[in-house]
Amino acid sequence: MSSFIAIVRRLFPLRILLLCSSFNGLTQRAWLELRRAGHDVSVELALSEQVMLEAAELAKPDLIICPFLKEKVPGLLWQRHRVVIIHPGPPGDRGPSSLDWAIADAEPEWGVTALQAVEEMDAGPIWGYRMFPLPVEAPRKSALYNGPVADAAVELVLEVAQKAGDAGFVPVPLDYGRPEVVGRLRPAMRHADRVVSWSDPTEAIVRRVRAADGAPGGRAELCGLAVRVFDVYRGPALVGRPGAVAARREGAVLVHTGDGTVWVGHLRLDRGDGVKLPAVMVLGDRVGHLEERAGYTEITYERSAGVGVVSFDFYNGAMSTDQCRRLAAALRYAGEQDTRVLVVRGGETFSNGIHLNVIEAAAHPELEAWMNINAINAVCREIIECRGQVVVASVGGSAGAGGVMMALGADRVLVREGVVLNPHYRTMGLFGSEFWTYVLARRVGAVAAERLTEGALPVGAAEAVELGLADHVLGGGRLEFERSVLEFAERLASGVEWEALVAAKVAARAEDERRKPLDAYRVEELAEMSRDMFDDRRGFRAARSAFVRKVRAEVTPGYLAVHRDGWGAAASHM
């Protein structure tokens, strides 16, 4: 990707409008990379034809880019402006369910295509494309989207900006006779295509559910309830009646299939107001009598001679009260071992902090939120106060809110190229906790800490290092990144400077404690959070409900509009 940035920077910067369905991780990455390349970038949510047209009138863009836009681009827009769609499929692929079909049909290779908007959706001239292999094991749709698809899409966004600055460039018309045009028009997936039959083989069930993860989920019946199924893994080869629940573990349930079992991590009642939750919570008393069975775990600990690794992989990066308590216990155990370095490794998403879905579904949401924030604070304290080891945060997936602050408690923070950090709470109506008033200011200074939390803007991996949020950016895919982190940890553990590093961190922590105890930060933050959670002074209740139920925004958020001419422009070049 760095080669594309170098090319783009040599060209005259463009005024670019990003039209998107939501300001999600992919759009944030595109915004960050284009601004880092020197372009003037505006963002607008495609809420209606009128909004899209008005945004173009105000922005007066040289180029409009639409990353995975779900809405149709108005004819007046693409007739007046160069509008390029980033489509999640190879050249020639068309339709709204591209990734779903790629996983369901076990495609060996997939791609992303940049094409010009025309009257017929996904049928315009091609600006560029990227192809990549798909794993034999069915990936979760969310993992595919946030991984190789997003990487390819961001590369294409930069390539499109480069080509838009070339007066001689002409996109190639879509021609199904060309060898690289390997896609085809596919219909939208129907409800029938999502149905999960528990009598099917485990492989078929896993693939069908993962093709619908994290939305809309596989459709099934479980314990007499119509549900949507998410977050599935192969279980042991047990014999039983298909669809019967055999056991539970850490919020998941083990369900018999036609040839074995499958672990189901999350469910949602198949009705309009259902909330996606750990499966045991949804099924309740129907599975309360079942035994806990080993074989499924969200948290693991592994060690070599000098390095211990606590790995956790929580669905969508959300951490419930129970998950936080288990993670704090694992970190406490790891900190008591005789290793020299402790690696704290997150999953597909490193962490997004407290579990808003579990909070929303609780009988007393405010109380659950209070318990959750206290539990995640205990996790952060274990990281900050680990005195006998150098703690390394391995941030291989994006992170937000308390998840960012949790990582900042470590002595070294390593982030994977392409990771996006959102170190703020403002958009959820919270002051924030997780000792952020200590760990954030400690790394970036008070002024930058205020800008990051009040600006509510994303930070890319390179910017994170420049700001001091992270220490190093490492490239490569997820496995390559994790290997690099382990090599980094092993060098620390075997290096002659290890004792000096530990002595220095202990001395610095002691001095910080004398100046202001960690408990003082916790009490001050929780005093603010109590007002947000119980008095709802900043709109936490409504923001939480809208997030959990995926309520469509009615306007482009003000913090996006503000950033166009404000601090965000400066931050992108820090």
C-alpha positions as CSV (number, residue, x, y, z in Angstrom):
1,M,0.0,0.0,0.0
2,S,2.9,2.4,0.7
3,S,3.8,2.3,-3.0
4,F,0.4,3.6,-3.9
5,I,0.6,6.4,-1.3
6,A,4.0,7.4,-2.8
7,I,2.5,7.6,-6.3
8,V,-0.6,9.5,-5.2
9,R,1.5,12.1,-3.3
10,R,3.4,13.0,-6.4
11,L,0.2,14.1,-8.1
12,F,-1.9,17.2,-7.6
13,P,-4.2,16.6,-4.7
14,L,-7.9,16.1,-5.5
15,R,-11.1,17.2,-3.8
16,I,-12.8,13.9,-3.1
17,L,-16.2,13.1,-1.7
18,L,-16.7,9.8,0.0
19,L,-20.4,8.7,-0.2
20,C,-21.0,5.8,2.1
21,S,-23.8,3.8,3.7
22,S,-22.1,4.1,7.1
23,F,-18.8,5.5,8.4
24,N,-17.6,2.0,9.2
25,G,-14.1,0.6,9.4
26,L,-13.6,0.4,5.6
27,T,-14.8,3.9,5.0
28,Q,-12.6,5.2,7.9
29,R,-9.6,3.5,6.3
30,A,-10.3,5.0,2.9
31,W,-10.7,8.5,4.5
32,L,-7.5,8.1,6.5
33,E,-5.4,6.9,3.5
34,L,-6.7,9.5,1.1
35,R,-6.1,12.3,3.6
36,R,-2.7,11.0,4.4
37,A,-2.0,11.0,0.6
38,G,-2.7,14.8,0.6
39,H,-6.3,14.9,-0.8
40,D,-9.1,17.1,0.5
41,V,-11.7,14.5,1.6
42,S,-15.3,15.0,2.6
43,V,-17.6,12.3,3.9
44,E,-21.4,12.1,3.5
45,L,-23.8,9.4,4.4
46,A,-26.0,8.4,1.4
47,L,-29.3,8.9,3.3
48,S,-31.3,9.9,0.2
49,E,-30.9,11.0,-3.4
50,Q,-31.4,14.6,-2.2
51,V,-28.7,14.3,0.4
52,M,-26.2,12.8,-2.1
53,L,-26.9,15.6,-4.7
54,E,-26.7,18.3,-2.1
55,A,-23.4,16.9,-0.7
56,A,-21.9,17.0,-4.2
57,E,-23.1,20.6,-4.7
58,L,-21.5,21.7,-1.5
59,A,-18.2,19.7,-1.8
60,K,-17.7,20.4,-5.5
61,P,-15.6,17.3,-5.8
62,D,-13.1,16.3,-8.6
63,L,-14.0,12.7,-7.8
64,I,-16.7,10.8,-5.9
65,I,-15.8,7.4,-4.4
66,C,-18.5,5.1,-3.0
67,P,-17.0,2.3,-0.9
68,F,-19.4,-0.7,-1.0
69,L,-22.4,1.7,-1.2
70,K,-25.7,-0.1,-0.8
71,E,-27.8,2.6,-2.2
72,K,-28.2,3.4,-5.9
73,V,-26.3,6.5,-7.1
74,P,-28.7,9.1,-8.6
75,G,-28.5,9.6,-12.3
76,L,-28.0,13.3,-12.0
77,L,-24.9,12.6,-9.8
78,W,-23.0,10.3,-12.1
79,Q,-24.0,12.3,-15.1
80,R,-22.4,15.5,-13.6
81,H,-19.5,13.9,-11.7
82,R,-17.0,11.1,-12.0
83,V,-18.4,8.6,-9.6
84,V,-16.5,5.4,-8.8
85,I,-18.1,2.4,-7.0
86,I,-15.9,0.1,-5.0
87,H,-17.7,-3.3,-5.4
88,P,-16.9,-6.4,-3.2
89,G,-16.5,-8.8,-6.1
90,P,-14.2,-9.6,-9.1
91,P,-14.7,-8.0,-12.5
92,G,-18.1,-8.8,-13.8
93,D,-19.6,-9.7,-10.4
94,R,-22.9,-7.9,-9.9
95,G,-25.6,-7.9,-7.2
96,P,-26.0,-7.0,-3.5
97,S,-25.0,-10.4,-2.0
98,S,-21.5,-10.8,-3.4
99,L,-19.6,-11.9,-0.3
100,D,-22.5,-14.1,0.9
101,W,-22.4,-16.1,-2.4
102,A,-18.6,-16.2,-2.4
103,I,-18.6,-18.0,1.0
104,A,-21.7,-20.1,0.4
105,D,-20.4,-21.3,-3.0
106,A,-16.8,-22.0,-1.6
107,E,-15.2,-19.8,-4.3
108,P,-11.4,-20.5,-4.4
109,E,-10.7,-16.9,-5.4
110,W,-12.5,-13.6,-5.0
111,G,-11.8,-9.9,-5.7
112,V,-12.8,-6.3,-5.4
113,T,-13.5,-4.0,-8.4
114,A,-13.6,-0.3,-8.9
115,L,-16.1,0.7,-11.6
116,Q,-17.7,3.8,-12.8
117,A,-21.3,4.4,-11.9
118,V,-23.8,4.1,-14.7
119,E,-27.6,3.5,-14.9
120,E,-27.3,-0.2,-14.5
121,M,-25.8,-1.1,-11.1
122,D,-22.3,-2.7,-11.1
123,A,-22.2,-2.6,-14.9
124,G,-20.0,0.4,-15.5
125,P,-16.5,0.7,-17.0
126,I,-13.7,-0.8,-14.8
127,W,-11.1,1.5,-13.2
128,G,-9.2,-1.4,-11.6
129,Y,-9.5,-4.6,-9.6
130,R,-7.7,-6.8,-7.1
131,M,-7.9,-10.6,-6.8
132,F,-7.0,-12.8,-3.7
133,P,-7.4,-16.4,-2.7
134,L,-10.2,-17.5,-0.3
135,P,-9.4,-20.0,2.5
136,V,-10.6,-23.6,2.2
137,E,-12.2,-23.2,5.6
138,A,-15.3,-21.0,5.3
139,P,-14.5,-17.5,6.6
140,R,-17.0,-15.4,8.5
141,K,-18.4,-12.8,6.3
142,S,-17.3,-10.1,8.7
143,A,-13.7,-11.5,8.8
144,L,-13.6,-11.6,5.0
145,Y,-15.0,-8.0,4.8
146,N,-12.6,-6.6,7.4
147,G,-9.6,-8.5,6.1
148,P,-8.6,-9.2,2.5
149,V,-11.6,-7.4,1.1
150,A,-11.0,-4.2,3.0
151,D,-7.2,-4.4,2.2
152,A,-8.0,-4.7,-1.5
153,A,-10.6,-2.0,-1.4
154,V,-8.3,0.6,0.2
155,E,-5.6,-0.2,-2.4
156,L,-8.2,0.4,-5.1
157,V,-9.3,3.7,-3.6
158,L,-5.8,5.0,-3.8
159,E,-5.3,3.7,-7.3
160,V,-8.6,5.4,-8.4
161,A,-7.4,8.7,-6.9
162,Q,-4.1,8.3,-8.8
163,K,-5.9,7.5,-12.1
164,A,-8.3,10.3,-11.7
165,G,-5.4,12.7,-11.7
166,D,-4.3,11.3,-15.1
167,A,-6.0,13.2,-17.9
168,G,-5.3,10.4,-20.3
169,F,-6.8,7.6,-18.3
170,V,-9.9,5.9,-19.7
171,P,-11.7,3.1,-17.7
172,V,-12.2,-0.2,-19.5
173,P,-15.8,-1.1,-20.5
174,L,-17.2,-4.2,-18.9
175,D,-16.8,-7.1,-21.4
176,Y,-17.6,-10.6,-20.4
177,G,-15.5,-11.9,-23.2
178,R,-12.3,-10.7,-21.5
179,P,-10.4,-13.4,-19.5
180,E,-10.2,-11.2,-16.3
181,V,-14.0,-10.7,-16.2
182,V,-14.8,-13.8,-14.2
183,G,-17.9,-12.7,-12.2
184,R,-21.5,-12.8,-13.1
185,L,-24.8,-11.3,-12.1
186,R,-26.0,-13.0,-8.9
187,P,-29.4,-12.4,-7.2
188,A,-29.9,-11.1,-3.7
189,M,-29.8,-14.0,-1.2
190,R,-33.4,-14.9,-0.2
191,H,-34.6,-16.0,3.2
192,A,-34.6,-19.6,1.9
193,D,-30.9,-19.4,1.1
194,R,-30.2,-18.6,4.8
195,V,-32.1,-21.5,6.4
196,V,-30.0,-23.8,8.5
197,S,-31.1,-27.5,8.8
198,W,-29.5,-29.1,11.8
199,S,-29.6,-32.5,10.0
200,D,-27.2,-31.2,7.4
201,P,-23.4,-32.0,7.7
202,T,-21.5,-29.7,10.0
203,E,-19.5,-28.3,7.1
204,A,-22.6,-27.2,5.3
205,I,-24.0,-25.5,8.5
206,V,-20.8,-23.7,9.2
207,R,-20.6,-22.4,5.7
208,R,-24.2,-21.3,5.5
209,V,-24.0,-19.4,8.8
210,R,-20.7,-17.8,8.1
211,A,-22.0,-16.6,4.8
212,A,-24.5,-14.6,6.8
213,D,-22.3,-13.5,9.7
214,G,-22.6,-10.8,11.1
215,A,-25.9,-9.9,9.3
216,P,-28.5,-11.2,8.7
217,G,-27.5,-14.5,10.3
218,G,-28.6,-18.1,9.5
219,R,-32.3,-18.9,10.0
220,A,-33.0,-21.8,12.3
221,E,-35.1,-23.3,15.1
222,L,-33.4,-24.1,18.4
223,C,-35.1,-25.2,21.6
224,G,-38.5,-24.4,20.1
225,L,-37.5,-20.8,19.2
226,A,-37.1,-19.2,15.8
227,V,-33.7,-17.7,15.8
228,R,-30.9,-16.2,13.7
229,V,-27.6,-18.0,14.2
230,F,-24.1,-16.4,14.3
231,D,-20.6,-17.2,15.4
232,V,-20.3,-20.9,14.7
233,Y,-17.4,-23.4,15.1
234,R,-17.0,-27.1,14.6
235,G,-17.6,-29.2,17.6
236,P,-16.6,-32.8,18.5
237,A,-17.9,-35.8,16.6
238,L,-20.8,-36.7,19.0
239,V,-23.9,-38.7,18.1
240,G,-27.3,-37.2,18.9
241,R,-30.5,-35.9,17.6
242,P,-29.9,-33.0,15.1
243,G,-30.9,-29.7,16.6
244,A,-30.7,-31.0,20.2
245,V,-28.4,-28.9,22.5
246,A,-25.8,-31.1,24.1
247,A,-23.9,-28.7,26.4
248,R,-22.8,-25.1,27.0
249,R,-19.6,-23.3,27.6
250,E,-18.8,-19.6,28.1
251,G,-22.1,-18.4,26.6
252,A,-22.0,-20.8,23.7
253,V,-24.1,-23.9,23.2
254,L,-23.1,-27.2,21.5
255,V,-25.7,-28.3,19.0
256,H,-26.0,-31.8,17.3
257,T,-25.8,-31.8,13.5
258,G,-26.2,-34.5,10.9
259,D,-22.7,-35.8,11.4
260,G,-21.4,-34.3,14.6
261,T,-21.8,-31.0,16.5
262,V,-21.3,-27.3,16.1
263,W,-20.7,-24.6,18.7
264,V,-23.1,-21.7,18.4
265,G,-21.7,-18.6,20.0
266,H,-24.5,-16.0,19.4
267,L,-28.2,-16.0,18.6
268,R,-30.9,-13.5,17.9
269,L,-34.6,-14.1,18.3
270,D,-36.0,-13.9,14.7
271,R,-38.3,-11.0,15.3
272,G,-38.0,-7.3,14.7
273,D,-36.7,-6.2,18.1
274,G,-34.4,-9.2,18.8
275,V,-30.9,-8.3,20.1
276,K,-27.9,-10.4,19.1
277,L,-26.6,-12.0,22.3
278,P,-24.5,-15.0,23.6
279,A,-26.5,-18.1,22.8
280,V,-27.0,-19.1,26.5
281,M,-28.6,-15.8,27.2
282,V,-31.1,-16.1,24.4
283,L,-32.0,-19.7,25.3
284,G,-32.1,-19.1,29.0
285,D,-33.8,-21.8,31.2
286,R,-34.0,-24.1,28.2
287,V,-30.2,-24.8,28.5
288,G,-29.7,-23.9,32.2
289,H,-29.6,-27.6,33.2
290,L,-26.9,-28.6,30.7
291,E,-23.4,-29.3,31.8
292,E,-20.4,-27.2,30.9
293,R,-18.2,-29.0,28.3
294,A,-14.6,-28.2,27.4
295,G,-13.6,-27.7,23.8
296,Y,-14.8,-24.1,23.3
297,T,-13.0,-21.1,24.8
298,E,-12.7,-17.4,24.1
299,I,-9.5,-17.0,26.2
300,T,-6.3,-19.1,26.0
301,Y,-2.8,-18.9,27.6
302,E,0.3,-20.3,26.0
303,R,3.9,-19.9,26.9
304,S,7.4,-20.6,25.8
305,A,10.5,-20.2,28.0
306,G,10.4,-16.4,28.1
307,V,7.1,-15.3,26.6
308,G,3.5,-15.8,27.8
309,V,0.6,-15.1,25.5
310,V,-3.0,-14.4,26.7
311,S,-5.2,-14.6,23.6
312,F,-8.8,-13.5,23.6
313,D,-11.3,-13.4,20.8
314,F,-14.6,-11.9,21.7
315,Y,-17.3,-11.6,19.0
316,N,-17.2,-8.2,17.4
317,G,-14.8,-7.1,20.1
318,A,-17.5,-6.6,22.7
319,M,-16.6,-7.6,26.3
320,S,-19.4,-8.4,28.7
321,T,-19.1,-8.4,32.5
322,D,-18.5,-12.2,32.6
323,Q,-15.9,-12.1,29.8
324,C,-14.0,-9.2,31.5
325,R,-13.9,-11.2,34.7
326,R,-12.5,-14.3,33.0
327,L,-10.0,-12.2,31.1
328,A,-8.9,-10.4,34.2
329,A,-8.4,-13.8,35.9
330,A,-6.3,-15.1,32.9
331,L,-4.1,-11.9,32.9
332,R,-3.6,-12.3,36.7
333,Y,-2.5,-15.9,36.2
334,A,-0.2,-15.0,33.4
335,G,1.3,-12.2,35.4
336,E,2.2,-14.6,38.2
337,Q,4.2,-16.9,35.8
338,D,8.0,-16.8,35.5
339,T,8.0,-15.5,31.9
340,R,9.7,-12.2,31.1
341,V,7.3,-10.8,28.5
342,L,3.5,-11.0,28.5
343,V,1.7,-10.6,25.1
344,V,-1.9,-9.5,25.3
345,R,-3.4,-10.6,21.9
346,G,-6.9,-9.7,20.7
347,G,-8.9,-11.3,18.0
348,E,-10.5,-10.3,14.7
349,T,-11.4,-7.1,16.5
350,F,-9.0,-6.3,19.3
351,S,-11.7,-4.9,21.5
352,N,-14.4,-2.3,21.4
353,G,-14.9,-2.1,25.2
354,I,-18.1,-2.9,27.1
355,H,-20.8,-5.2,25.7
356,L,-23.6,-2.8,24.6
357,N,-25.9,-5.7,23.4
358,V,-25.8,-7.5,26.8
359,I,-26.3,-4.2,28.6
360,E,-29.3,-3.3,26.4
361,A,-30.9,-6.7,27.0
362,A,-30.4,-6.8,30.7
363,A,-33.4,-6.5,33.1
364,H,-31.6,-3.4,34.6
365,P,-29.4,-1.9,31.8
366,E,-27.9,0.8,33.9
367,L,-26.8,-1.6,36.6
368,E,-25.4,-4.0,34.0
369,A,-23.5,-1.1,32.4
370,W,-22.1,-0.2,35.8
371,M,-21.0,-3.8,36.5
372,N,-19.5,-4.0,33.0
373,I,-17.4,-0.9,33.3
374,N,-16.1,-1.9,36.6
375,A,-15.2,-5.4,35.3
376,I,-13.3,-4.0,32.3
377,N,-11.5,-1.6,34.6
378,A,-10.2,-4.7,36.4
379,V,-8.8,-6.0,33.1
380,C,-7.0,-2.7,32.5
381,R,-5.6,-2.6,36.0
382,E,-4.0,-6.1,35.5
383,I,-2.3,-4.8,32.4
384,I,-1.1,-1.5,33.9
385,E,0.1,-3.1,37.2
386,C,1.9,-6.2,35.8
387,R,5.2,-5.4,37.4
388,G,7.4,-8.4,36.8
389,Q,7.0,-8.7,33.0
390,V,7.2,-6.4,30.0
391,V,3.6,-6.3,28.6
392,V,3.1,-6.1,24.8
393,A,-0.3,-5.4,23.3
394,S,-0.8,-7.2,20.0
395,V,-3.4,-5.2,18.1
396,G,-4.0,-7.2,15.0
397,G,-7.6,-5.9,14.6
398,S,-9.2,-2.6,14.9
399,A,-10.2,-1.2,18.3
400,G,-12.5,1.4,19.8
401,A,-13.3,3.2,23.0
402,G,-12.3,1.2,26.0
403,G,-10.5,-1.4,23.8
404,V,-8.0,1.2,22.7
405,M,-7.4,2.4,26.3
406,M,-7.0,-1.3,27.4
407,A,-4.2,-1.7,24.9
408,L,-2.6,1.6,26.0
409,G,-2.0,0.2,29.5
410,A,0.7,-2.1,28.0
411,D,4.4,-1.1,27.9
412,R,4.6,-1.7,24.2
413,V,1.8,-1.4,21.7
414,L,2.2,-3.1,18.3
415,V,-0.5,-2.5,15.6
416,R,-1.0,-4.2,12.3
417,E,-1.0,-2.1,9.1
418,G,-4.5,-1.3,8.2
419,V,-5.8,-1.3,11.8
420,V,-8.1,1.6,12.7
421,L,-8.3,3.0,16.2
422,N,-11.2,5.0,17.6
423,P,-9.8,6.3,20.9
424,H,-13.0,8.1,22.1
425,Y,-16.4,7.6,23.8
426,R,-18.2,10.7,22.7
427,T,-20.4,9.2,20.0
428,M,-21.9,6.8,22.6
429,G,-22.7,9.5,25.1
430,L,-20.1,8.4,27.7
431,F,-17.2,10.2,29.4
432,G,-15.3,6.9,29.4
433,S,-13.3,4.9,31.9
434,E,-10.6,2.1,31.6
435,F,-8.1,4.6,33.2
436,W,-8.1,6.6,29.9
437,T,-7.3,9.8,31.7
438,Y,-4.1,8.2,32.8
439,V,-2.9,6.0,30.0
440,L,-3.9,8.2,27.1
441,A,-2.4,11.4,28.4
442,R,0.7,9.4,29.5
443,R,1.3,8.5,25.9
444,V,0.2,11.5,23.8
445,G,0.0,14.4,26.3
446,A,-3.0,16.2,27.6
447,V,-3.6,18.4,24.6
448,A,-3.6,15.5,22.1
449,A,-5.7,13.4,24.5
450,E,-8.4,16.1,24.5
451,R,-8.3,16.3,20.7
452,L,-8.6,12.6,20.3
453,T,-11.5,12.2,22.7
454,E,-13.4,15.3,21.7
455,G,-12.8,15.1,18.0
456,A,-14.2,11.5,17.8
457,L,-12.3,10.8,14.7
458,P,-10.5,7.5,13.7
459,V,-6.7,7.1,13.7
460,G,-4.8,4.9,11.3
461,A,-1.9,2.7,12.2
462,A,0.8,5.0,10.9
463,E,-0.8,8.0,12.6
464,A,-1.1,6.1,15.8
465,V,2.7,5.7,15.9
466,E,3.3,9.3,15.0
467,L,0.9,10.5,17.8
468,G,2.4,8.1,20.3
469,L,-0.6,5.9,20.6
470,A,1.4,2.9,19.4
471,D,5.1,2.0,19.2
472,H,5.4,0.1,16.0
473,V,3.4,-0.8,12.8
474,L,3.9,-4.3,11.5
475,G,2.7,-5.3,8.0
476,G,1.4,-8.6,6.6
477,G,-1.6,-10.7,7.1
478,R,-2.9,-11.6,10.5
479,L,-0.8,-14.7,11.0
480,E,2.3,-12.9,9.7
481,F,1.6,-10.1,12.1
482,E,1.3,-12.4,15.1
483,R,4.5,-14.1,14.2
484,S,6.2,-10.8,14.1
485,V,4.8,-9.8,17.5
486,L,6.1,-13.1,19.0
487,E,9.5,-12.5,17.5
488,F,9.5,-8.9,19.0
489,A,8.5,-10.4,22.4
490,E,11.2,-13.1,22.2
491,R,13.9,-10.5,21.5
492,L,12.7,-8.4,24.5
493,A,12.7,-11.5,26.7
494,S,16.2,-12.6,25.7
495,G,17.8,-9.2,25.4
496,V,20.3,-7.8,27.9
497,E,18.2,-4.8,28.4
498,W,15.2,-6.7,29.8
499,E,16.1,-6.1,33.5
500,A,16.6,-2.4,32.8
501,L,13.2,-2.2,31.1
502,V,11.4,-3.8,34.0
503,A,13.2,-1.7,36.5
504,A,12.3,1.5,34.5
505,K,8.6,0.6,34.2
506,V,8.4,-0.2,38.0
507,A,10.1,3.0,38.9
508,A,7.9,5.0,36.5
509,R,4.7,3.4,37.8
510,A,5.8,4.1,41.4
511,E,6.4,7.7,40.6
512,D,3.1,8.0,38.8
513,E,1.4,6.4,41.8
514,R,3.0,8.9,44.2
515,R,1.9,11.8,42.0
516,K,-1.7,10.5,41.6
517,P,-2.9,7.0,42.6
518,L,-4.4,4.8,40.0
519,D,-7.5,4.6,42.2
520,A,-7.9,8.4,42.0
521,Y,-8.2,8.1,38.2
522,R,-10.7,5.3,38.5
523,V,-12.9,7.1,41.1
524,E,-12.9,10.3,39.0
525,E,-13.8,8.5,35.8
526,L,-16.5,6.4,37.4
527,A,-18.0,9.5,39.0
528,E,-18.5,10.9,35.5
529,M,-19.7,7.5,34.2
530,S,-22.3,7.2,36.9
531,R,-23.9,10.3,35.7
532,D,-23.8,9.1,32.1
533,M,-25.2,5.7,32.9
534,F,-27.7,6.4,35.6
535,D,-28.7,10.0,34.9
536,D,-28.3,9.7,31.1
537,R,-26.9,13.2,30.8
538,R,-25.2,12.6,27.4
539,G,-27.8,10.4,25.7
540,F,-26.2,7.0,26.4
541,R,-29.5,5.2,26.5
542,A,-30.7,6.4,23.1
543,A,-27.2,6.0,21.5
544,R,-26.9,2.5,22.9
545,S,-30.3,1.4,21.6
546,A,-29.6,2.8,18.2
547,F,-26.3,1.0,17.9
548,V,-27.6,-2.3,19.1
549,R,-30.7,-2.2,16.8
550,K,-28.7,-0.8,13.8
551,V,-31.0,2.2,13.5
552,R,-30.2,4.1,10.3
553,A,-28.8,7.6,10.9
554,E,-31.1,10.5,9.9
555,V,-28.2,12.9,9.3
556,T,-24.5,12.7,8.7
557,P,-23.0,13.0,12.2
558,G,-21.8,16.5,13.1
559,Y,-18.3,15.4,14.1
560,L,-17.8,14.3,10.5
561,A,-19.0,17.6,9.1
562,V,-16.8,19.5,11.6
563,H,-13.6,17.6,10.7
564,R,-13.6,18.7,7.1
565,D,-12.1,22.0,8.0
566,G,-11.0,21.3,11.6
567,W,-8.5,19.4,13.5
568,G,-8.8,16.2,11.4
569,A,-7.0,17.8,8.5
570,A,-4.0,18.4,10.7
571,A,-4.2,15.1,12.5
572,S,-4.0,13.2,9.2
573,H,-0.5,14.5,8.7
574,M,0.9,14.1,12.2
